[in-house]
Structure formats: structure tokens, C-alpha cells
Amino acid sequence: MTSMKIHKDGTVEVELSTVIDGKLQFNDLFIKYLSKSNIIVIGYDTEPVSIEYTFYAINKGLPVSCKCKIDEGFRLSVFDIINMGLG
């Protein structure tokens, strides 16, 4: 299952399948799963692309999920991660 939920406070909640490649995007923020390398990339779709975090799927085949939020200093935080390890 792949889904994205945007909360009123600006928090982005995502769930991505780890069976095939997938990408979710909200404004410039993107979350992408690359099945061949089993990694999840979180960053900004700008020129040039800005990769902020790289994770790996702990159990490939099970979905990964997390929440992302940009604070007042324009720093991206990723929290409530499930089935994701820091890469």
C-alpha cells in the first residue's frame, strides 16, 4: 500500500510499499523507494535535487512508514519510522 496524509500542522505522514519502486511527493518534498537497492530517499525536488535522508527497508516486502515535518528553520525532521533503518 502507498499513501500520503497531510495534517493541518504541516506534518506529512507516508506509507510506501517495498515490493516495487514508488514515489510520493508533496510540494518539493519527496519520499522515494528504490527496490533494486532497497533504499528510501527523502529530500527536496529542487534544482539540484537535495537528498536529506537515506534509509533502508529492514524487512523488504513489508511497507515502510514515517512522518516528516519542516520546522521554522526550514530543517526537515523524520520521525515515527517503521521498518526503516538509517542507511
NORNORGI-V160094 format. One record per residue. N is the residue number from 1. PHI is phi in whole degrees, 0 to 359 (none if undefined). OMEGA is omega in radians with two decimals (none if undefined). D_FIRST is the distance of its C-alpha to the first C-alpha in whole Angstrom. Layout:
# NORNORGI-V160094
<<N	PHI	OMEGA	D_FIRST> <N	PHI	OMEGA	D_FIRST>>
This chain:
# NORNORGI-V160094
<<1	none	3.09	0> <2	233	-3.13	4> <3	207	3.09	7> <4	220	3.10	10> <5	231	3.13	13> <6	255	3.12	17> <7	268	-3.11	19> <8	300	-3.14	23> <9	279	3.11	24> <10	95	3.09	22> <11	288	3.12	20> <12	251	3.14	16> <13	253	-3.07	13> <14	232	2.98	10> <15	221	-3.11	7> <16	235	3.02	6> <17	288	3.06	5> <18	247	3.09	9> <19	270	3.12	9> <20	227	3.07	11> <21	303	3.10	12> <22	207	-3.14	10> <23	215	3.01	12> <24	237	-3.11	12> <25	217	3.04	15> <26	226	-3.00	18> <27	53	-3.14	21> <28	272	-3.11	22> <29	285	3.07	20> <30	228	3.05	17> <31	230	-3.02	14> <32	227	3.05	14> <33	252	3.12	12> <34	247	-3.00	15> <35	294	-3.08	14> <36	298	-3.14	18> <37	260	3.12	19> <38	59	3.12	16> <39	239	3.05	17> <40	246	-3.13	15> <41	247	3.10	18> <42	237	-3.11	18> <43	191	-3.12	21> <44	244	3.12	23> <45	274	-3.14	23> <46	238	3.08	27> <47	253	-0.14	30> <48	284	3.12	29> <49	299	-3.14	26> <50	248	3.11	26> <51	271	-3.09	24> <52	262	-3.09	24> <53	220	3.01	22> <54	229	3.10	20> <55	237	2.97	18> <56	236	3.10	17> <57	280	-3.12	15> <58	293	3.12	17> <59	243	3.13	15> <60	299	-3.08	13> <61	104	3.04	11> <62	263	-3.13	9> <63	294	3.00	7> <64	251	3.09	9> <65	211	3.10	10> <66	195	3.02	14> <67	239	3.14	16> <68	233	3.09	18> <69	209	3.08	22> <70	258	-3.11	25> <71	274	-3.08	28> <72	298	3.11	31> <73	272	3.13	32> <74	62	3.03	29> <75	265	3.14	28> <76	269	3.03	24> <77	243	3.13	23> <78	238	-3.09	20> <79	212	-3.09	20> <80	52	-3.11	18> <81	279	3.11	16> <82	231	3.12	14> <83	62	3.13	14> <84	227	3.04	16> <85	242	3.12	19> <86	294	-3.08	22> <87	262	none	23>>
